[in-house]
Amino acid sequence: QVQLQESGPGLVKPSQTLSLTCTVSGESITNNDYAWSWIRQPPGKGLEWMGVIHYDGSTYYSPFLKSRTSIFRDTSKNMFSLQLSSVTPVDTAVYYCASISWRVPRNWGQGTQVTVSS
């Protein structure tokens, strides 16, 4: 069974870079059956897909966030990470990592709250 766990700071100051890591167990992130995504949910709003990293390391980002987003991986630790630069309070959200198969999220982390505030 695939399990995912997000980790990272819960509070980030405006203009700084938000950094989160997703540790994956039960499946290798290099398995070509899956891709790996970051998704967030601002308070009172719906889910927003941020980007994906594929089994071969290729990435694709939401066009709305592309200029500020980077997703990369550490295959030796079976984890992938998110960096979101120049954050503002609008980036306050619960951030989730998820496994993707056939373009559908299959497994989710529990989510981690990130608040952008000075």
Backbone bond lengths (Angstrom), bond angles and torsions (degrees), N, CA, C in turn:
res aa  C-N    CA-C-N  psi(-1)  N-CA   C-N-CA  omega(-1)  CA-C   N-CA-C  phi
1 Q - - - 1.458 - - 1.532 109.17 -
2 V 1.317 115.31 132.41 1.459 120.14 -179.22 1.528 109.02 -79.14
3 Q 1.318 115.13 131.18 1.463 120.72 175.92 1.519 109.27 -128.13
4 L 1.315 115.48 142.52 1.452 121.39 -179.12 1.528 109.43 -130.24
5 Q 1.321 115.81 143.63 1.456 120.59 -179.43 1.519 109.81 -139.35
6 E 1.341 115.15 121.03 1.460 119.64 177.93 1.522 110.42 -84.36
7 S 1.319 116.44 150.37 1.454 120.85 174.17 1.519 109.20 -149.33
8 G 1.329 115.33 151.24 1.449 120.68 179.00 1.509 110.94 151.92
9 P 1.325 116.86 175.17 1.465 120.64 -177.34 1.522 111.90 -65.53
10 G 1.297 116.17 144.22 1.450 121.14 178.06 1.521 113.39 -89.83
11 L 1.315 116.39 -10.90 1.465 121.11 -178.27 1.528 109.66 -134.83
12 V 1.317 115.05 127.69 1.465 121.18 179.80 1.529 107.80 -130.92
13 K 1.316 116.08 140.11 1.467 119.92 179.92 1.524 110.44 -82.52
14 P 1.311 117.18 149.66 1.466 120.18 176.54 1.520 111.49 -55.23
15 S 1.308 114.78 143.81 1.471 126.33 -179.20 1.529 113.32 79.82
16 Q 1.320 118.28 -11.14 1.455 120.78 178.89 1.529 110.96 -84.07
17 T 1.321 115.21 179.42 1.468 121.64 -179.86 1.527 110.22 -103.83
18 L 1.304 115.19 127.23 1.467 122.02 175.32 1.521 108.18 -82.97
19 S 1.331 116.84 130.53 1.461 121.12 -179.88 1.521 109.72 -129.97
20 L 1.308 116.48 124.03 1.463 122.84 177.96 1.516 109.81 -131.22
21 T 1.320 115.11 151.47 1.458 121.81 177.66 1.515 109.74 -125.28
22 C 1.317 116.10 143.34 1.459 122.50 176.09 1.520 108.28 -118.76
23 T 1.311 115.86 117.50 1.453 121.25 177.24 1.523 108.82 -95.11
24 V 1.320 115.48 128.88 1.455 121.87 -175.64 1.526 110.12 -109.85
25 S 1.313 116.21 136.16 1.459 121.50 173.65 1.523 108.72 -131.82
26 G 1.320 115.28 154.25 1.460 120.45 178.22 1.506 114.04 88.92
27 E 1.333 117.03 -6.24 1.460 121.37 179.09 1.516 108.50 -162.83
28 S 1.318 115.28 146.10 1.461 119.47 177.33 1.524 109.72 -84.21
29 I 1.318 116.55 138.34 1.463 119.63 178.52 1.536 111.77 -72.56
30 T 1.319 117.18 -5.32 1.466 120.81 175.44 1.530 111.95 -97.12
31 N 1.332 116.91 1.27 1.466 121.20 176.60 1.525 109.04 -70.75
32 N 1.314 117.14 125.38 1.463 119.19 -175.13 1.532 113.97 -75.84
33 D 1.314 117.81 5.99 1.468 120.35 173.41 1.531 111.96 -80.84
34 Y 1.345 116.32 -12.13 1.460 119.49 -173.01 1.518 112.28 -133.27
35 A 1.329 113.36 155.89 1.458 121.92 162.51 1.529 105.82 -122.93
36 W 1.326 115.92 171.74 1.464 120.23 -170.96 1.519 109.31 -135.58
37 S 1.313 115.23 126.09 1.462 120.13 -170.80 1.519 113.22 -123.47
38 W 1.341 113.84 159.87 1.452 122.65 165.96 1.526 108.14 -112.74
39 I 1.322 114.85 135.95 1.461 123.24 -178.34 1.520 106.50 -137.90
40 R 1.314 117.19 142.76 1.453 118.82 179.36 1.527 111.06 -131.67
41 Q 1.321 114.92 160.78 1.457 121.08 178.28 1.520 109.49 -136.86
42 P 1.340 116.81 103.99 1.472 119.62 175.60 1.524 110.33 -66.43
43 P 1.309 117.14 158.17 1.470 119.89 -178.73 1.522 111.33 -59.81
44 G 1.314 115.69 128.39 1.450 121.15 177.43 1.513 115.61 76.01
45 K 1.338 116.10 7.43 1.466 119.35 -177.59 1.528 110.50 -124.96
46 G 1.315 115.09 175.07 1.453 120.25 -178.92 1.520 112.91 -83.51
47 L 1.323 114.96 179.97 1.454 121.32 179.24 1.523 110.50 -71.50
48 E 1.328 115.50 141.79 1.463 121.92 177.36 1.515 109.10 -125.83
49 W 1.325 116.15 119.02 1.466 120.97 176.98 1.523 109.09 -76.19
50 M 1.336 115.98 133.25 1.455 120.52 -175.30 1.529 112.98 -104.81
51 G 1.303 117.02 -39.44 1.450 119.09 -177.85 1.510 111.23 172.67
52 V 1.333 115.30 174.00 1.460 121.31 -175.74 1.519 109.70 -143.92
53 I 1.327 114.53 148.26 1.460 120.55 170.45 1.526 106.92 -122.45
54 H 1.316 115.40 130.51 1.457 120.38 -175.91 1.524 111.46 -89.91
55 Y 1.326 115.66 174.11 1.463 121.23 -175.19 1.527 111.62 -60.63
56 D 1.333 116.44 -25.78 1.465 120.18 -178.13 1.537 112.40 -94.81
57 G 1.327 117.27 4.69 1.460 121.29 178.54 1.512 114.57 92.74
58 S 1.305 117.90 -6.45 1.461 119.90 177.63 1.520 109.98 -70.31
59 T 1.317 116.04 151.12 1.461 120.60 -175.50 1.520 111.61 -129.07
60 Y 1.314 114.63 156.99 1.464 121.59 174.23 1.513 106.81 -146.94
61 Y 1.347 115.26 135.40 1.459 119.82 -173.99 1.532 111.60 -120.54
62 S 1.314 114.49 154.81 1.462 119.52 171.19 1.525 108.77 -58.05
63 P 1.315 118.21 132.40 1.461 119.19 179.28 1.526 112.71 -61.58
64 F 1.331 116.91 -23.05 1.467 120.17 -179.63 1.523 112.02 -75.79
65 L 1.331 116.71 -21.03 1.466 121.15 -176.20 1.512 112.75 -120.63
66 K 1.311 117.40 -1.52 1.460 121.76 -169.69 1.517 113.40 -54.24
67 S 1.319 116.88 -40.02 1.470 119.65 -175.10 1.527 112.64 -68.94
68 R 1.342 117.59 -16.93 1.467 120.59 -175.95 1.525 113.32 -116.12
69 T 1.327 117.44 -1.48 1.468 120.70 -169.35 1.514 112.41 -112.63
70 S 1.318 114.51 140.01 1.458 120.63 172.51 1.523 108.59 -139.79
71 I 1.319 116.02 131.73 1.460 121.96 175.12 1.523 107.50 -121.48
72 F 1.306 115.67 129.83 1.461 120.45 -179.64 1.526 108.45 -142.96
73 R 1.335 116.03 173.43 1.453 118.99 -173.41 1.519 112.23 -138.47
74 D 1.315 114.37 162.47 1.462 122.99 171.58 1.525 105.71 -127.22
75 T 1.300 116.64 98.93 1.463 119.78 -175.54 1.519 111.85 -68.43
76 S 1.327 118.15 -26.40 1.471 120.31 179.74 1.529 111.17 -68.01
77 K 1.325 116.14 -25.85 1.469 120.89 179.46 1.525 112.14 -107.75
78 N 1.315 116.29 0.87 1.463 122.58 -178.84 1.534 111.22 52.89
79 M 1.299 115.68 51.38 1.446 120.78 179.05 1.521 110.95 -139.16
80 F 1.310 116.16 157.41 1.447 120.72 174.35 1.522 108.73 -134.58
81 S 1.318 115.34 156.05 1.456 120.31 -169.09 1.516 111.85 -131.85
82 L 1.326 113.54 158.78 1.462 122.45 178.39 1.516 108.55 -122.97
83 Q 1.316 115.56 135.32 1.456 120.87 167.42 1.521 108.22 -126.16
84 L 1.324 114.92 130.79 1.462 121.70 177.67 1.527 106.78 -125.99
85 S 1.301 116.88 115.75 1.455 120.86 -173.18 1.527 112.00 -92.51
86 S 1.318 114.17 164.33 1.472 121.95 174.71 1.526 112.39 50.27
87 V 1.313 115.90 50.97 1.468 119.64 -175.04 1.523 110.98 -72.16
88 T 1.326 114.61 153.51 1.456 123.78 173.52 1.527 107.49 -130.78
89 P 1.316 117.89 171.90 1.476 118.86 178.21 1.527 113.71 -56.62
90 V 1.326 117.60 -22.20 1.463 120.64 177.06 1.528 111.65 -63.25
91 D 1.312 116.92 -22.53 1.471 121.25 -179.98 1.526 112.65 -83.82
92 T 1.314 117.73 0.11 1.459 121.16 174.21 1.529 109.42 -62.20
93 A 1.325 116.43 126.69 1.466 120.09 -174.94 1.517 109.70 -172.56
94 V 1.332 115.02 168.86 1.458 120.68 164.34 1.528 106.36 -89.11
95 Y 1.311 115.81 126.61 1.460 121.69 -177.56 1.523 109.05 -105.35
96 Y 1.334 114.63 130.99 1.459 121.83 -179.35 1.527 109.87 -120.16
97 C 1.323 115.68 145.85 1.455 119.69 164.25 1.530 107.61 -108.28
98 A 1.311 115.33 152.09 1.455 119.65 -174.86 1.518 110.61 -150.85
99 S 1.328 115.40 150.66 1.456 120.63 170.14 1.523 108.53 -88.40
100 I 1.321 115.55 143.79 1.455 121.99 -176.72 1.521 108.90 -121.94
101 S 1.330 116.02 130.25 1.453 120.83 174.08 1.521 107.98 -138.36
102 W 1.330 115.33 131.20 1.467 120.35 -175.70 1.538 110.29 51.20
103 R 1.335 114.51 41.73 1.468 123.86 174.51 1.516 113.37 65.33
104 V 1.308 117.68 16.09 1.460 121.78 -179.96 1.526 108.94 -121.71
105 P 1.337 118.03 131.51 1.476 118.83 174.35 1.518 110.48 -62.50
106 R 1.325 115.39 129.80 1.467 120.07 -176.74 1.511 111.70 -107.68
107 N 1.290 117.34 -42.12 1.455 122.11 -179.33 1.531 108.40 -132.21
108 W 1.324 115.15 142.58 1.461 121.06 -177.01 1.524 110.67 -123.58
109 G 1.314 115.10 148.17 1.442 119.46 165.03 1.523 109.02 -74.62
110 Q 1.316 116.12 172.82 1.463 119.67 -178.32 1.516 112.31 -75.27
111 G 1.320 117.14 -15.43 1.452 121.33 -179.03 1.516 111.65 91.98
112 T 1.318 115.33 148.40 1.454 120.79 177.91 1.535 109.22 -134.84
113 Q 1.317 115.59 131.56 1.456 120.47 179.66 1.520 109.83 -77.87
114 V 1.314 115.76 129.50 1.455 121.41 173.48 1.527 108.17 -123.58
115 T 1.300 115.78 123.98 1.460 122.20 178.70 1.522 109.26 -112.13
116 V 1.321 115.15 131.67 1.458 120.39 176.70 1.525 107.84 -103.21
117 S 1.303 114.71 112.48 1.469 119.77 -176.62 1.517 109.47 -159.91
118 S 1.299 115.74 147.99 1.468 120.27 175.51 1.523 110.35 -86.56
